[in-house]
Amino acid sequence: DQTMTVMKFTKPLVEPNQIPITPGENKMLWANGGESTTIGYHGNNRSPFSLNLNFDGSSAPEPVEPPSLKVGDEICTTGFIMDTFCINRGTLLDAPSVVTLQNPDLHSYHCLLDVPVCVNSGFQVLGEKDPSTGEYCLGYRLEETDTVVASGRAAGSVEDGCTTCTGNGMGTKGYRATVKGVIKELGDGSQSVSGQPLLTNIQMLDASVECATPAPQTVCLGSPDGAGSPDGAVPGTPSAGEKAPTVDCSSVTCETTLTEGYTLKYKINEADATVTMEATYKGEAWLGIAFSEDERMGGSDGILGSPGGIPQKYRLNQGFIEILSPEEQTLTEATMETTEDGDQTMTVMRFTKLLVEPNHIDVTAGVNKMLWANGGDSTTIGYHGTNRAPIQINLASGASDTVSAPNMGAWLAHGICAFVAWGMLAPSAVNSAIYRSLFKGPLWFKIHQFANASAYALTVIAFAIAVAFISKEGNPHWFSSHAKMGLSMFIIASVQVLWGAARPHLPGPDSGDEKTTIRKVWEIKHRLTGTILLACGFWQMSAGIKLFAGKYSGVGSVQEQGVTIAYWIWIGAEVALLLIGGVYFKLLRKPVEDDGGNDAKPPTQEKEDDAV
């Protein structure tokens, strides 16, 4: 009769920017929700504990000190020569079923030395095989690519497929060599290719040449049980014991759904190191696919196309895009077309792109940080609004992972400040003026001032949050209608507050004087501007709900629908109060004399306009 909740997972012991897990003693915490299934505060249901992850419960082994290397050290090492592209890819480009670090002996000289994407990626001499993982360890990066290529081509066999080999060598697969060099730099510290020492002034010798002093071993990836990804491994690289991708996107066309009604098909073309892509959108609009270094628009390489034109390459910047020069327009088989699928118009963008190009972000056969966008209902390339998102796609296996949009808390705070300001305080300020005859003395005017001042303060906070986090996310300012309206409201509200503080006062109650012309103009302007601001605020908040949903929960989601219904019920009640009060007190009931804040008279004698 007992319900049990079980959580299972496998986790890498070491990951970038995370606390390493050791096979010995680990300081840990446990927590649960008690009777709650929603992740949140645990109350007393938590406690720290220590756990020894050694299988036999014995004490943890003494840590092995990493080799002591420094710039200027002379290094001699013998191992397989591997191109960085195939290491990052995870499987061999010429043998997609073979894991690169498990079987570098199966890597053909043709792939290593003929294929531009491999040659241009640089080379590394691998270390020895780690028996606990079955993978060869990462070794040393080699600076002089030309030296590696010349040596390899001299050792390779022309008759067995290496079209650029120049000597009478017999090598066909698994190029091994003894490499001597001097450490130029130690790497960036990560357990990946870029984290390995870089050798310069290298000599490439036959693998039969023995080193008098073998080089220290560097980094071996993976964990003994082969579970999970090694620390710092390039995304998409299979870990020790992991099978190669079951889908090979170099032999079949893979497909990823970017968002509802928008799909992307792609295929790696090994022969010429290109990728062919086909983006299909349900509707007629401009389409865009981009490759990014940090999942942001600024600095990304985009391919954009609109119906009636052809896809072209653009450099995406913060706030604007620029089309690349004709010399850089290297896309082939680039087409845009619209088709009819029953009653539905479909927009299809096709192109073939080089994987590696000068001054471009490299496209890998592994995981790529990408962006998608479309024009919604617009066929003119321009601002995408919420019709965009980052995504990570493994172009070798077809795996993809939507990237969560950041800063949800900040944008939620922005929305809450805006709602309290324009959904609660501003309508309360107006109602205090309309219903002022129900208040004694100048109380209505004090409420009016306090509500307006508070609404303006929250508007400043909401505006500051928006400006700060749009900049942080690398997005352009004042591009969307919501941003433009927000800027306009901020400026007009600031003027309205200053205009209210500098208002011309009414004549004294016993003076018998009429209102001055400037006072009459001020009243009309103050009421009209306040009404416009309130109406704009209602629209702005509704648009903000859609933007938030598009960024986090999805437009049309249950969450968005619930919030939208609740919002319009609240605004409907506020508008009803405004209309009922306005009709009754302004039209049906004889206006009563105001009590309020004339600075020249005591509060009980002051008169002030029903300012909005």
For each residue, the residues with C-beta under 8 A, 3 or more apart:
1:
2:
3:
4:
5:
6:
7:
8:
9:
10: 227 228
11: 21 227 228
12: 15 223 227 228 229 230 231 239
13: 20 21 22 23 223 228 231
14: 18 20 21 191 223 230 231
15: 12 18 229 231
16: 190 231 232
17:
18: 14 15
19:
20: 13 14 231
21: 11 13 14 26 53
22: 13 25 26 53 60
23: 13 53 54 60 61
24: 52 53 54 59 60 61
25: 22 50 51 52 59 60
26: 21 22 50 51 52 53
27: 48 50
28: 48 49 50 51
29: 46 47 48 49
30: 46 47 49
31: 42 45 46
32: 42 45 46
33: 36 37 38 39 40 42 45
34: 42 43 45
35:
36: 33 40
37: 33
38: 33
39: 33
40: 33 36
41:
42: 31 32 33 34 45 46
43: 34 46
44:
45: 31 32 33 34 42
46: 29 30 31 32 42 43
47: 29 30
48: 27 28 29
49: 28 29 30
50: 25 26 27 28
51: 25 26 28
52: 24 25 26 57 58 59 60
53: 21 22 23 24 26
54: 23 24 57 58 59 60
55:
56:
57: 52 54
58: 52 54
59: 24 25 52 54
60: 22 23 24 25 52 54
61: 23 24
62:
63:
64:
65: 68
66:
67: 216 217 218
68: 65 216
69: 73 183 186 197 216
70: 73 183 186
71: 183 184 185 186
72: 182 183
73: 69 70 182 183
74: 180 181 182
75: 140 179 180 181 182 183 197 199 215
76: 178 179 180 211 212 213 214 215
77: 125 127 139 140 178 179 211 214 215
78: 125 176 177 178 179 207 209 210 211 214
79: 125 126 127 128 136 139 176 177 179
80: 104 105 107 125 126 136 174 175 176
81: 112 123 124 125 126 142 148 152 175 176 177 179
82: 86 87 100 104 107 112 123 124 125 126
83: 86 87 111 112 118 119 121 122 123 124
84: 87 88 121 122 123 124 141 193
85: 88 89 93 117 118 120 121 356 364 365
86: 82 83 89 91 92 93 100 107 111 118
87: 82 83 84 90 100 101 124 138 193 234 237
88: 84 85 121 193 234 236 237 364 366
89: 85 86 92 93 100 236 237 364 365 366 396
90: 87 99 100 234 236 237 238 244 245 366 396
91: 86 95 96 97 98 99 100 238 244 245 396
92: 86 89 95 96 98 100 103 106 107 111
93: 85 86 89 96 111 115 117 118 250 270 365
94: 107 108 110 111 115 270
95: 91 92 98 106 107 108
96: 91 92 93 244 245 248 250 251 396
97: 91 244 248
98: 91 92 95 102 103 106 244
99: 90 91 102 103 135 238 242 244
100: 82 86 87 89 90 91 92 103 104 107 237
101: 87 104 126 135 136 138 221
102: 98 99 134 135 136 240
103: 92 98 99 100 106 107
104: 80 82 100 101 107 126 136 174
105: 80 173 174
106: 92 95 98 103 173 174
107: 80 82 86 92 94 95 100 103 104 111 112 173 174 175
108: 94 95 111 112 161 162 172 173
109: 112 113 114 152 153 155 156 157 160 161 162 165 171 172 173 175
110: 94 113 114 115 160 161 162 163
111: 83 86 92 93 94 107 108 114 115 118
112: 81 82 83 107 108 109 115 118 119 152 175
113: 109 110 118 119 149 152 153 156 162 164 165
114: 109 110 111 119 162 163 164
115: 93 94 110 111 112 118 119 270 273
116: 119 120 273 356
117: 85 93 120 121 273 355 356
118: 83 85 86 93 111 112 113 115 121
119: 83 112 113 114 115 116 145 149
120: 85 116 117 356
121: 83 84 85 88 117 118 356 362
122: 83 84 141 142 145
123: 81 82 83 84 141 142 145 148
124: 81 82 83 84 87 138 139 140 141 142 193 196
125: 77 78 79 80 81 82 139 140 142 177 179 199
126: 79 80 81 82 101 104 136 137 138 139
127: 77 79 136 137 138 139 217 218 220
128: 79 136 137 217
129: 134 135 136 137
130: 133 134 135 136 137 220 222 240
131: 134
132: 222 224 240
133: 130 220 221 222 223 224 226 240 241
134: 102 129 130 131 226 240 241
135: 99 101 102 129 130 220 221 222 240
136: 79 80 101 102 104 126 127 128 129 130
137: 126 127 128 129 130 217 218 219 220 221
138: 87 101 124 126 127 191 192 193 195 196 218 219 220 221
139: 77 79 124 125 126 127 196 215 218
140: 75 77 124 125 179 181 196 197 198 199 215 218
141: 84 122 123 124 187 193 196 197 198 199
142: 81 122 123 124 125 145 147 148 179 181 198 199 202
143: 181 184 198 199 200 202
144: 147 148 200 201 202
145: 119 122 123 142 148 149
146: 149 150
147: 142 144 150 151 202 203 204
148: 81 123 142 144 145 151 152 202 204
149: 113 119 145 146 152 153
150: 146 147 153 154 204
151: 147 148 154 155 177 204
152: 81 109 112 113 148 149 155 156 165 171 175 177 204
153: 109 113 149 150 156 162 164 165 166 167
154: 150 151 165 166 167 169
155: 109 151 152 165 167 169 171 175 177 206
156: 109 113 152 153 160 162 165 167 169 171 172 175
157: 109 160 161 162 165 169 170 171 172
158: 162 163 165 166
159:
160: 109 110 156 157 172
161: 108 109 110 157 172
162: 108 109 110 113 114 153 156 157 158 165 171 172
163: 110 114 158
164: 113 114 153
165: 109 113 152 153 154 155 156 157 158 162 169
166: 153 154 158
167: 153 154 155 156
168:
169: 154 155 156 157 165
170: 157
171: 109 152 155 156 157 162 174 175
172: 108 109 156 157 160 161 162
173: 105 106 107 108 109
174: 80 104 105 106 107 171
175: 80 81 107 109 112 152 155 156 171
176: 78 79 80 81 207
177: 78 79 81 125 151 152 155 204 205 206 207
178: 76 77 78 204 205 206 207 208 209 210 211
179: 75 76 77 78 79 81 125 140 142 199 202 203 204 205
180: 74 75 76 202 203 205 211
181: 74 75 140 142 143 199 200 201 202 203
182: 72 73 74 75 199 200 201
183: 69 70 71 72 73 75 186 197 198 199 200
184: 71 143 198 199 200
185: 71 197 198
186: 69 70 71 183 189 197 198
187: 141 190 194 195 196 197 198
188: 194 195
189: 186 195
190: 16 187 194 195 231 232
191: 14 138 195 219 221 230 231 232 233
192: 138 195 196 232 233 234
193: 84 87 88 124 138 141 196 234
194: 187 188 190
195: 138 187 188 189 190 191 192 219 232
196: 124 138 139 140 141 187 192 193 218 219
197: 69 75 140 141 183 185 186 187 218
198: 140 141 142 143 183 184 185 186 187
199: 75 125 140 141 142 143 179 181 182 183 184 202
200: 143 144 181 182 183 184
201: 144 181 182
202: 142 143 144 147 148 179 180 181 199
203: 147 179 180 181
204: 147 148 150 151 152 177 178 179
205: 177 178 179 180 209
206: 155 177 178 209
207: 78 176 177 178
208: 178
209: 78 178 205 206
210: 78 178
211: 76 77 78 178 180 214 215
212: 76
213: 76
214: 76 77 78 211
215: 75 76 77 139 140 211
216: 67 68 69
217: 67 127 128 137 220
218: 67 127 137 138 139 140 196 197
219: 137 138 191 195 196
220: 127 130 133 135 137 138 217
221: 101 133 135 137 138 191 230 231 232 233 239 240
222: 130 132 133 135 226 230 239 240 241
223: 12 13 14 133 226 227 228 230 239 240
224: 132 133
225: 241
226: 133 134 222 223 239 240 241 242
227: 10 11 12 223 239 241
228: 10 11 12 13 223 239
229: 12 15 233 235 237 239
230: 12 14 191 221 222 223 233 237 239 240
231: 12 13 14 15 16 20 190 191 221
232: 16 190 191 192 195 221
233: 191 192 221 229 230 237 239
234: 87 88 90 192 193 237 364 366 367
235: 229 366 367 392 394
236: 88 89 90 364 365 366 367 394 396 397 399
237: 87 88 89 90 100 229 230 233 234 366
238: 90 91 99 242 243 244 245
239: 12 221 222 223 226 227 228 229 230 233 242
240: 102 130 132 133 134 135 221 222 223 226 230
241: 133 134 222 225 226 227
242: 99 226 238 239
243: 238 246
244: 90 91 96 97 98 99 238
245: 90 91 96 238 248 394 396 397 398 399
246: 243 397
247: 252 254 397 398
248: 96 97 245 251 252 396 397
249: 252 253 254 266 267 268 365 395 396 397 398
250: 93 96 267 268 269 270 365 396
251: 96 248
252: 247 248 249 267
253: 249 265 266 267
254: 247 249 265 266 267 395 397 398
255: 263 264 265 266 398
256: 263 264 266 391 393 398 400
257: 260 262 263
258: 262 263 264 279 372 389 391
259: 262 372 389
260: 257
261: 281 282 283
262: 257 258 259 279 280 281 282 372 374
263: 255 256 257 258 279 280
264: 255 256 258 277 278 279 280 289 372 393
265: 253 254 255 277 278 279 280
266: 249 253 254 255 256 275 276 277 278 393 395
267: 249 250 252 253 254 275 276
268: 249 250 274 275 355 365 395 396
269: 250 272 273 274 275 276 352
270: 93 94 115 250 273
271:
272: 269
273: 115 116 117 269 270 354 355 356
274: 268 269 332 352 353 354 355
275: 266 267 268 269 352 353 355 363 395
276: 266 267 269 333 350 351 352
277: 264 265 266 289 303 350 351 352 353
278: 264 265 266 348 349 350
279: 258 262 263 264 265 287 289 348 349 350 372
280: 262 263 264 265 346 347 348 349
281: 261 262 285 287 346 347 348 349 374
282: 261 262 344 346
283: 261 344 345 346 347 374 376 377
284: 307 338 345 347 377 379
285: 281 306 307 347 374 375 376 377 378 379
286: 304 305 306 307 374 375 378 379 380 381 382
287: 279 281 304 305 306 336 347 349 373 374 375
288: 302 303 304 305 371 372 373 374 381 384 388
289: 264 277 279 302 303 349 370 371 372
290: 297 300 301 302 303 316 370 371 372 373
291: 300 301 302 360 361 363 368 369 370 371
292: 295 296 297 299 300 301 361 369 370 371 390
293: 299 300 361 369
294: 299 369
295: 292 369 371 390 392 403
296: 292 299 300 390 473 474
297: 290 292 300 316 317 318 371 474 475
298: 316 317 318 474
299: 292 293 294 296 315 316 317
300: 290 291 292 293 296 297 315 316 361 371
301: 290 291 292 313 314 315 316 360 361
302: 288 289 290 291 313 314 315 316 321 371
303: 277 288 289 290 311 312 313 314 331 349 351 353
304: 286 287 288 311 312 314 321 381
305: 286 287 288 309 310 311 312 334 336 349 351
306: 285 286 287 309 336 375 379 380 381
307: 284 285 286 336 337 338 347 379
308: 336 379
309: 305 306 312 336
310: 305 334 335 336
311: 303 304 305 331 334 335 336 349 350 351
312: 303 304 305 309 323 324 329 331 334
313: 301 302 303 323 324 328 329 330 331
314: 301 302 303 304 321 322 323 324
315: 299 300 301 302 321 322 324
316: 290 297 298 299 300 301 302 321 371
317: 297 298 299 320 321 322
318: 297 298 474 475 476
319: 476 477 479
320: 317 476
321: 302 304 314 315 316 317 381
322: 314 315 317
323: 312 313 314
324: 312 313 314 315 328 329
325: 328 329
326: 329
327:
328: 313 324 325 357 359
329: 312 313 324 325 326
330: 313 353 354 357
331: 303 311 312 313 334 351 352 353
332: 274 351 352
333: 276 350 351 352
334: 305 310 311 312 331 350 351 352
335: 310 311 348 349 350 351
336: 287 305 306 307 308 309 310 311 347 348 349 350
337: 307 347 348
338: 284 307 345 346 347 348
339: 345 346 348
340: 343 344 345 346
341: 344 345 346
342:
343: 340
344: 282 283 340 341
345: 283 284 338 339 340 341
346: 280 281 282 283 338 339 340 341
347: 280 281 283 284 285 287 307 336 337 338
348: 278 279 280 281 335 336 337 338 339
349: 278 279 280 281 287 289 303 305 311 335 336
350: 276 277 278 279 311 333 334 335 336
351: 276 277 303 305 311 331 332 333 334 335
352: 269 274 275 276 277 331 332 333 334
353: 274 275 277 303 330 331 363
354: 273 274 330 357 363
355: 117 268 273 274 275 362 363 364 365
356: 85 116 117 120 121 273 360 362 363
357: 328 330 354 360
358:
359: 328
360: 291 301 356 357
361: 291 292 293 300 301
362: 121 355 356
363: 275 291 353 354 355 356 368 395
364: 85 88 89 234 236 355 367 368 395
365: 85 89 93 236 249 250 268 355 395 396
366: 88 89 90 234 235 236 237 394 395 396
367: 234 235 236 364 392 393 394 399
368: 291 363 364 392 393 394 395
369: 291 292 293 294 295 390 392 403
370: 289 290 291 292 390 391 392 393
371: 288 289 290 291 292 295 297 300 302 316 388 389 390 391
372: 258 259 262 264 279 288 289 290 388 389 391
373: 287 288 290 384 387 388
374: 262 281 283 285 286 287 288 384 387 388
375: 285 286 287 306 378 379 380 381 382 384 387
376: 283 285 384 385 387
377: 283 284 285
378: 285 286 375 382
379: 284 285 286 306 307 308 375
380: 286 306 375
381: 286 288 304 306 321 375
382: 286 375 378
383: 476 479 480
384: 288 373 374 375 376 387 388
385: 376 388 480 550
386: 546 547 550 551 555
387: 373 374 375 376 384 550
388: 288 371 372 373 374 384 385
389: 258 259 371 372 402 403 405
390: 292 295 296 369 370 371 402 403 405
391: 256 258 370 371 372 400 401 402 403
392: 235 295 367 368 369 370 400 401 402 403
393: 256 264 266 367 368 370 398 399 400
394: 235 236 245 366 367 368 397 398 399 400
395: 249 254 266 268 275 363 364 365 366 368 398
396: 89 90 91 96 236 245 248 249 250 268 365 366
397: 236 245 246 247 248 249 254 394
398: 245 247 249 254 255 256 393 394 395
399: 236 245 367 393 394
400: 256 391 392 393 394
401: 391 392
402: 389 390 391 392
403: 295 369 389 390 391 392
404:
405: 389 390 408 551 552
406: 473
407: 410 411 469 472 473
408: 405 411 412 551 552
409: 412 413
410: 407 413 414 465 468 469
411: 407 408 414 415 465 469 548 551 552
412: 408 409 415 416 548
413: 409 410 416 417 465
414: 410 411 417 418 462 465 466 469 544
415: 411 412 418 419 462 541 544 545 548
416: 412 413 419 420
417: 413 414 420 421 458 459 461 462 465
418: 414 415 421 422 423 458 459 462 537 540 541 544
419: 415 416 422 423 424 541 567
420: 416 417 423 424 425 455 458
421: 417 418 424 425 426 454 455 456 458 459 462 537
422: 418 419 425 426 427 455 459 534 537 538 540 541
423: 418 419 420 426 427 537 538 541 567 570 571 574
424: 419 420 421 427 428
425: 420 421 422 428 429 451 452 454 455 458
426: 421 422 423 429 430 451 452 455 533 534 537
427: 422 423 424 430 431 534 574 577 578
428: 424 425 431 432 447 451
429: 425 426 432 433 447 448 451 452 455 612
430: 426 427 433 434 530 534 578 612
431: 427 428 434 435 577 578 581
432: 428 429 435 436 439 444 445 447 448 451
433: 429 430 436 444 448 610 611 612
434: 430 431 578 581 582 585 586 610
435: 431 432 438 439 444 581 585
436: 432 433 439 444 445 594 595 596 610
437: 585 592
438: 435 444
439: 432 435 436 443 444 447 595
440: 443 595
441: 595 603 604
442: 445 446 595 596 597 603 606 608
443: 439 440 446 447
444: 432 433 435 436 438 439 447 448 595 596
445: 432 436 442 448 449 595 596 597 608
446: 442 443 449 450 597
447: 428 429 432 439 443 444 450 451
448: 429 432 433 444 445 451 452 611
449: 445 446 452 453 597
450: 446 447 453 454
451: 425 426 428 429 432 447 448 454 455
452: 425 426 429 448 449 455 456 497 500
453: 449 450 456 457 497
454: 421 425 450 451 457 458
455: 420 421 422 425 426 429 451 452 458 459
456: 421 452 453 459 460 493 494 497
457: 453 454 460 461
458: 417 418 420 421 425 454 455 461 462
459: 417 418 421 422 455 456 462 463 489 490 493
460: 456 457 463 464 490
461: 417 457 458 464 465
462: 414 415 417 418 421 458 459 465 466 486
463: 459 460 466 467 486 490
464: 460 461 467 468
465: 410 411 413 414 417 461 462 468 469
466: 414 462 463 469 470 483 486
467: 463 464 470 471 477
468: 410 464 465 471 472
469: 407 410 411 414 465 466 472 473
470: 466 467 473 475 476 477 483
471: 467 468 474 475 477
472: 407 468 469
473: 296 406 407 469 470
474: 296 297 298 318 471
475: 297 318 470 471 479
476: 318 319 320 383 470 479
477: 319 467 470 471 483
478: 483 484 487
479: 319 383 475 476 483 484
480: 383 385 483 484 547
481: 484 485 543
482: 485 486 540 543 544 547
483: 466 470 477 478 479 480 486 487
484: 478 479 480 481 487 488
485: 481 482 488 489 536 539 540 543
486: 462 463 466 482 483 489 490 540
487: 478 483 484 490 491
488: 484 485 491 492 536
489: 459 485 486 492 493 533 536 537 540
490: 459 460 463 486 487 493 494
491: 487 488 494 495
492: 488 489 495 496 529 532 533
493: 456 459 489 490 496 497 533
494: 456 490 491 497 498
495: 491 492 498 499 529
496: 492 493 499 500 526 529 530 533
497: 452 453 456 493 494 500 501
498: 494 495 501 502
499: 495 496 502 503 522 525 526 529
500: 452 496 497 503 526 611
501: 497 498
502: 498 499
503: 499 500 522 526 609 611
504: 516 518 519 522
505: 519 598 599 600
506: 515 519 598 607 608 609
507: 511 512 513 514 515 516
508: 511 513 598 600 601 605
509: 601 605 607
510:
511: 507 508
512: 507
513: 507 508
514: 507
515: 506 507 519 520 523
516: 504 507 519 520
517: 520 521
518: 504 521 522
519: 504 505 506 515 516 522 523 609
520: 515 516 517 523 524
521: 517 518 524 525
522: 499 503 504 518 519 525 526
523: 515 519 520 526 527 609 611
524: 520 521 527 528
525: 499 521 522 528 529
526: 496 499 500 503 522 523 529 530 609 611 612
527: 523 524 530 531 610 611 612
528: 524 525 531 532
529: 492 495 496 499 525 526 532 533 612
530: 430 496 526 527 533 534 611 612
531: 527 528 534 535 612
532: 492 528 529 535 536
533: 426 489 492 493 496 529 530 536 537
534: 422 426 427 430 530 531 537 538 612
535: 531 532 538 539
536: 485 488 489 532 533 539 540
537: 418 421 422 423 426 489 533 534 540 541
538: 422 423 534 535 541 542 571 575
539: 485 535 536 542 543
540: 418 422 482 485 486 489 536 537 543 544
541: 415 418 419 422 423 537 538 544 545 567 571
542: 538 539 545 546 564 567 568
543: 481 482 485 539 540 546 547
544: 414 415 418 482 540 541 547 548
545: 415 541 542 548 549 560 563 564 567
546: 386 542 543 549 550 555 560
547: 386 480 482 543 544 550 551
548: 411 412 415 544 545 551 552 553
549: 545 546 552 553 554 555 556 557 559 560 563
550: 385 386 387 546 547 554 555
551: 386 405 408 411 547 548
552: 405 408 411 548 549
553: 548 549 557 559 560
554: 549 550 557 560
555: 386 546 549 550 560
556: 549 560 561
557: 549 553 554 560 561
558: 561 562
559: 549 553 562 563
560: 545 546 549 553 554 555 556 557 563 564
561: 556 557 558 564 565
562: 558 559 565 566
563: 545 549 559 560 566 567
564: 542 545 560 561 567 568
565: 561 562 568 569
566: 562 563 569 570
567: 419 423 541 542 545 563 564 570 571
568: 542 564 565 571 572
569: 565 566 572 573
570: 423 566 567 573 574
571: 423 538 541 567 568 574 575
572: 568 569 575 576
573: 569 570 576 577
574: 423 427 570 571 577 578
575: 538 571 572 578 579
576: 572 573 579 580
577: 427 431 573 574 580 581
578: 427 430 431 434 574 575 581 582
579: 575 576 582 583
580: 576 577 583 584
581: 431 434 435 577 578 584 585
582: 434 578 579 585 586 587
583: 579 580 586 587 588
584: 580 581 587 588 589
585: 434 435 437 581 582 588 589 591
586: 434 582 583 591
587: 582 583 584
588: 583 584 585
589: 584 585 592
590:
591: 585 586
592: 437 589
593: 607
594: 436 607 608 609 610
595: 436 439 440 441 442 444 445 603 604 606 607 608
596: 436 442 444 445 606 607 608 609
597: 442 445 446 449 603 606 608
598: 505 506 508 601 605 606 607 608
599: 505
600: 505 508
601: 508 509 598 605 606 607
602: 605 606
603: 441 442 595 597 606
604: 441 595
605: 508 509 598 601 602
606: 442 595 596 597 598 601 602 603
607: 506 509 593 594 595 596 598 601
608: 442 445 506 594 595 596 597 598 611
609: 503 506 519 523 526 594 596
610: 433 434 436 527 594
611: 433 448 500 503 523 526 527 530 608
612: 429 430 433 526 527 529 530 531 534
